[in-house]
Amino acid sequence: MSQSQITSRERVHNAMGRKPNDRVPYNFRAEPEVYDKIRRSRGLSTDEAVRVWARSDIRDAGGIFSEGGYGGYSGFGSKDRDIGNGVQEDFWGVRRQRVSYEGGSYIDICHWPLKAMSMDDIRKYRWPRPQDIFDFTTLPQRIASLNQGNEYFWMIETESLFDRCWALRGMEQFMTDMLVEPELADYMLSQMADFFCQYTQMILRASKGALDAIGLYNDLGTQISMMISPELYRTFIKPRQKRLIELAHGQGCKVFYHSCGGILPVVEDLIEIGVDILDPLQMRAMNVSPEDLYRRFGGRVTFHGGLNTQHFMPTAKPSEIAQETRHLIQALGPDGGFIVAGTHLYQVDIPVENIEAVHQAIAGQTDSGAQ
């Protein structure tokens, strides 16, 4: 097969396998307001048309096929419950509300159901069972419906152990629990690990090979450091994530790991437990250059992200965006093991021309310059 016939799915797998490619893969990720803005400015009719316009090689089944709701696990039989005043409650009992700002909005937790509970109370909490909530039998058909004219690399979020625990307990409270009530924290994480292993198993069985990767999403970093110490991560979270990764790999599925912030101290741990794709590479928060990141970890994990959506993408000129995109490709993908993406979903403050400059820079790669 010639490079001109490479599908998006093959392109991403080639990058992961350090095989020859026609160009570096790209993952377009954006807030709903950005989709709206691009549709209006470029005369496009659907969100999928926007992804095609952007030449995106990856599709997120969880985001595309969600059925509304703020909780992050809606769809496939699950839907958050409206309780009034713009507040929704998910099946965990966590409540969220949409908060508006100029040009967009974000989701904020406003009720943590286990926050004031004792250990005895938490043991009595009715932990949900994914078998009672979800039905993934339609997943392969839904994926096939969007693979028209191309075959995309498909992934879906299946785990957020740490994030779901603090969503139930409150962030400050759960981090305190890990230090002063480790038995309580360990119990909650064990319950979450059981849930997400069952949830992941359901997805992998139902997908019948249509999925290429599962996503593990836990924000462990802040703008300047880890959110929790590496030691707490290794004690409470790492062994349970290893269990999930082994489950995915055992069924031929790759693992995409997302954590914002300064997670440099645990990147080696993530590679050790089998993470295949590392996202989103906030170099500024990690206090590392792309070149240094590659020197330390290149060839052992596929890099994903790198384009600074916080400080750079909103203010730079399109020519500067294109130049930085090419720089990241050279620095993080000399062996081809890099997927271009933003360090967050594109926000409403990023000009459409700057977004367009990214995929134009990628499309401008020649066969002779491709890895």
Buried (B, 14 or more C-beta within 10 A) or exposed (E): EEBEEBBBBBBBBBBBEBEEBBBBBBBBBBBEBBBBBBBEEEEBEEBBBBBBBBBBBBBBBBBBBBEEBBBBBBBBBBBBEEEEEEBBBBBBBBBBBEEEEEEBBEBEBBBBBBEEBEEEEBEEBEEBEBEEBBEBEEBBEBBEEBBEEEBBBBBBBBBBBBBBBBBBBBBEBBBBBBEEBEEBBBBBBEBBBBBBBBBBBBBBEBBEEBBBBBBBBBBBBEEEBBBBBBEBBEBBBBEBBBBBBEBBBEBEBBBBBBBBBBBBBBBEBBBEBBBBBBBBBBBBBBEBEBBBBBEEBBEEBBBBBBBBBBEBBBEBEBEBBBBBBBBBBBBBBBEBBBBBBBBBBBBBBBBBEBBBBBBBBBEEBEEEEBB
